[in-house]
């Protein structure tokens, strides 16, 4: 006589601890998870972690299917001069340091032209908080790019940059400042400068940076004027599961109100060259279990409100990135072409990956790649142009067409 077959849920959850099992059962029933649920899952190890990743991967399939998206983009970090003093940052320099740099419009435009020559649909532009810039510098960047490359999507300026710039525009309100940038051609903003949205943590990480309510105000106002954004979280330093669950809940609440987030990107802390690690005793960055837990928990906690969960291959590497794509994530991120901030903190995973490599990595795990736009539409890639080798970016434009003076020290 054959043994009765157990329900599929029972088979999947076999061997998990009672608390994790209870949360995953609620998730499999389609119920919204609470903060206490997230905190239980954020402690998952062993069999609990394996099952958590499997359930998150099943949720990913239900939410977005088996395709994995990526974007051809170029990062442009236009200055590393910054006086905010974040303890987790290895990128910032004071203006008199030997490797400080401040790129002018000519240099930025040359990098944008190079990006287009390499089939990019997007440039992601962020920089340090340079004390000598005014708010109209950011407008001028957008205006100059759109004048020459009107089809290039500009994904630019963190909430910290917008906070700084809007206060230097002669009394212009935040809403009016964001509207001005939108009208000049800004397409979307990065949801960076979030780190952990808890002021007690922020006072340790970056006491001179914008606080939680101001970050929330900037992002929600951007959404209200039609500028969508990504959303992020930095983990692996001094945060606790309670901080992470609160952060995720805030993002979910914003999304319920505005619908403006395009994706969620967990960002593992790169510790090697930072004051937070070397002087203040943070953890040694994110572990592999933390990387996978953050991907899996964010998939389950944020659904159905935020459907796209992106890996950061710069933070975790390509092979662990493949595992994360089997643990709830559905987006590979971008080609980047250059990446200064993580590398300055000690990242060992490079700053560029070719589209062909991305597609190969996706197919290796049995999934289907597709190139997307910044806002997750499908892009039909134009015929590939051959980018010149050893491009001298600062000299790429004729002298008669200069828009500013580049100061490319330290690049």
N, C-alpha and C positions, 0 to 999 in steps of 0.2 A: 504494500500500500504506500503510495507516494506521500511525502510530507507536504502539507498545504503551503502554497507560496505566500511569502510575506508581502505586504504592501511595499511599493517602491520606496516610499518615504522612509519606512522602517529600515530597509536595506541601506539606503544612502546614509542615514544618521547612526547606524550601528557603531558602537564604540565611542561615541562622544560623551562628554560630561553632561550631567543633567542641566546645568544652567545654559550652556551653549546649545544643547539640543532644543531647549524650550524656545530660545530666541530664533533659531533657524526654522523651527516648525512654524512660528508666527510669520517669518519671512516667506516661507514656501506657501503659506495661505494667502499671501498678498497683503498682509497687514503692515501699516507704517510702523517702523521701529522708533523707540524712544531713546533718550540719552542713556538711560541705564542699560538698555539692550546693547547699544554701541560699546559701552564700557566693558561689558562682559566679553563681547567678541574681540575687543582690542587686547585681551589677555590670552587669546587662543594660542595654544602650542600643540605639537604632536598631532594626534588624530583629530583633535578639535580644529587645528589650523588647516589640515588637509580637507576636511569636510567643509569648513567655511569657504575655502577657495573653490571647491566644487559647486557649492550652492550659488556662490556669486557668479560663477561662470554660466550656470544654468539661467540665472536671472539676466545676465548679459545677453544670452541667446534670445530670451523672450523679449527683451527691450529693443535690441537693435539687430538681431540676427548674427550671421557668421562673417560679415564683412569687417575689415579693419581699415580705417581711414588714415591718411597722412597728408601733410601739406608741404609743398615746396616753398620754403621761405628763407629769408636771410635776416639774421639778427644784426642790428647796428647799435652798439653801445657808444654813443657819441662823445661822452666824456667820462673819465674816472675821477674827476675832481669832485669831492663831496665832503661836506663838513657835518653830516648828520651823526656819524660816529656809531653805527650799528656794530655791536660786538660780534655778530655772526658773519660779518662781511670781510673778505680778503681783497676786495676789488678797489675800494675807495682810496684816493690819494689827496693830499693837500697840494695846492697849486705849485708850490716851490719844490716838490719832490722830483727827483730825476726822471721817474717813469710816469709822471702825470701827463695827460693829454687832453686836448679839447678840439674836436673836429669841427671845422667850419662847414658851411653849406656845400661848397664844392666837393669836399671829401664825402659827405653824406650822399650827395647826388651821384657821385661816381660809384659808390657802393650799391645804390639803387639800380643804376644802369647795368652793373655787373650782375646783380640778382636777376634782372629781366633777361639778360643774355643767357643765363643758366636756367631759364624757364620758371623762375619764381612767380607766384601769384601774390605774394605777401612780403612786406618787410615789417619786422618787429623792432621798434625803436624805443630804447630806454637809455637813461644815463644817470650819472650821479647828480646830486643837488648842488649845482655850481652857484656859489654866492653872487657871482657877477652877472647872472642871466636875469632877464625880466620875463614876464609871462608871454610877451609877444614873440620871443625867440621860438617857442614851441609852435606857435601859429606860423611863423616864417618857414619852419621846416616842412610842415604840411603843405603850405602854399607852394613852395619851390618844387616839391616832388610832384604835386598834381599838375603843375604847369608843364612839366616835361613828360611825365608818365601817368597820364590820367586813369589808366586801367589798373594800375598797381594798387593793391589794397594796403592801406596804412593801418597797422595794428600798433598803437603807440601810447606811451606815457602812462606810467603807473599812477595809482591814486596818490602816492606821495608826491610825484612830480606835479600832478594837477593841483594838489593842495598848495604846494609852494608857488606855482605859477599864477594861480587864480588870485592869490593875495598880493601879487605884484602887478596888477592890472588896473590901477587907479580906481579902486572901489567897485570894479565889476563883480557882480554876484557869481557864485559858483555855477548856477544854471546858465547865465548868460555866457560865461567863459566856455563851458562845454558846448553850448550851442554854436558859438563862434568857431571852435575847432571842428565841429561837425560840418558846418557850412563851408569851411575851407577844404574839406575832404577827408578828415579823419574818419576811418571806417569803424574801428572797434578799439577798446582799450584792454590792456592786460590786467587781470585781477590780482596783480602782485602787490607787494608791500603789505600783505595780509599776515604773513608769518603765522602767529597764533592770535586770534581775535579775543584776547583777554588782557585787560590793562595791567594786571599784576605781572604777567609774563612779559608784556611789552616794555614795562619799566625796567626790566633786567636786560632784555635783548636790545632795545633801542629807545631810551627814554626821551630823546628829542624828536622822535618820529611821530606821525599822526597816530592818534589813539583809535580805539575800536569804533566809537560812534561816528567819528569823522570819516573813517574808511567806509563805513556803511552808508553815510550820507552821500559821499562822492560816487560810490558805485550805483546806488539806487537813483541818484539824479542823472547819471549818465544813461542808465536804462530808460528813464522817463523821457529824455530828449532824443532817444533813438540810437544811442551808442551801446551796443551789446558788449559783453566782456566775458573773459574767462574767469574762473575762480580757482584759488590755490590755498594750500596749507603747507607750512614747513614743519617737519617732524624729525625726531631723532636727536634732540638737544636737551632741554630742561622741562619739556611739557609732560603732562600726565594724561591718561585716558580721559579724565574729566575735562581737561582743556580741549582735547580733540573733539569730544562729543558736543561740547558747547559750540565750538567753531562750526562743525558740520550742521548743527541745528540752525545757527544763524544764517548760513548759506542757504539752507533749505527754505527758511522763512522768507528770505529775500526773493528767492526764485518763485515762491508761491505768490508773492505780491507783484513782481515785475516780469517774470519770464525772460529776463535779460541775460542770464548766464548761458554761454554756448557749451561749456564743458567744465569739469573739475579736474585739477591737476595736483596730485600730492607730490610734494617736493622734499626729498630727503636732504637733511642738513649735511653739507660737506664741511668737515671739521678741521682739516689738517692745518690750515694757515690762518685760523681765526682766533681772536682774543677770547671769544666765548669758551673755546676749548682749552687753549693754551694757558689762560690766566684765570678763568672763572669756573673751570671744572665741569663743563657740560659733558654729556655722553659722547662716545666716539662715533658720532653720526648714526645713521639708521642701519639696523641689522637687516639681514634678509627676511626674517619673519616679520619685522616691522614693515618693510616694503610691501610684502604680500598682504599683510593685514590691512594696511591703509587702502590698498586698491580694492580688496574684497569688501571691507566694511563700508567704504564710500559708495560702492555699487548698490549694496543692500539698503543703506540708510537714505540715500538721496533719491532713489527711484520712487515714483516715476517722474519726478520733477526735473532732475538733471540726468539725461540719458547717456551723455558722452563722458567717459572716464579715460583720461589720457595718462600714458606712462611718461616718465622723464628719463629717456635713455642716457642723457648726459649725467644724471645722478646715479642711476643703477646699473648702467651698462647694457649692452645689446642682448646678451644671453639671459640675464635676469629679466630684462624687459620682455623677452618672449614668454617667460613663465608668468609674468604679470598679465600678459595678454590672454593667458589661460586661467586667470584668477579673477576676472571681472572687468578688465579694461577692454576698450574697443578702439582706441585711437593711439597711433604710434607717435604722434607729435610731428615735428618738422625736421627738415634737413639742416637747418640753422646756418650752415656755411661759415659762420664764425660765432664764438660764444666766449665772452670774456669773464663773466661774473663767477660762474661755477669753476672755471679753470683757475681763476685767481685765488679761489679758496682751496684748491688742491684736487679738483676732479681729475680722474685718470682716464676718462672715457672719450676724450677728443671733443671736437667741436663741429664736425660735419659728417654726414652720412649721405651717400648717393641714393636717389630714388630707386635704382635697380637693386641696391642692397636692401633697402627697406622692404621692397616687394618680395625679395627672396626670403628674408627672415619671416615674413608673414606666411608665405606659402609653406615654409618648413614646418609650421605648426598646424598645417591643414586648413588654413583660413584664406579668405579672398581679399586681396588688397584693392583699394581704390583711392585715387587722388581726390582730395576735397578742396573746397574753398575755406576761408577762415571761419565762415558761419555754417559750415558743414553741408553746403551744396556740393554737387558733383562737378568736377572740372574736367573738360576735355583738353588735354595738354596740347599746346601748339607744337609744331615741329621743333625738335631740339636744335638749338644753336650751339656752335662750338665756342666756348669762352676762351679768350686768349690766355696762354700760359703766363705765369708770373706777371699778372696785370699790375701795373703801377697805378694804384687807385688814386693817389693824391694828384697824379698828373693826367688823369684819364680824359679831362675836358680841355678844349682849346682855351688858351689864355683869355681870349676875347669874351668868353662866356662865363667868367668867374662870378660867383655870387657871394663869396666871403673868403676869409683867410683860414686855412686849416692849420692846426698846430698839432701835428701827428706824432709828438714825442711819446715813446713808450709802446707804440702799437707793434 
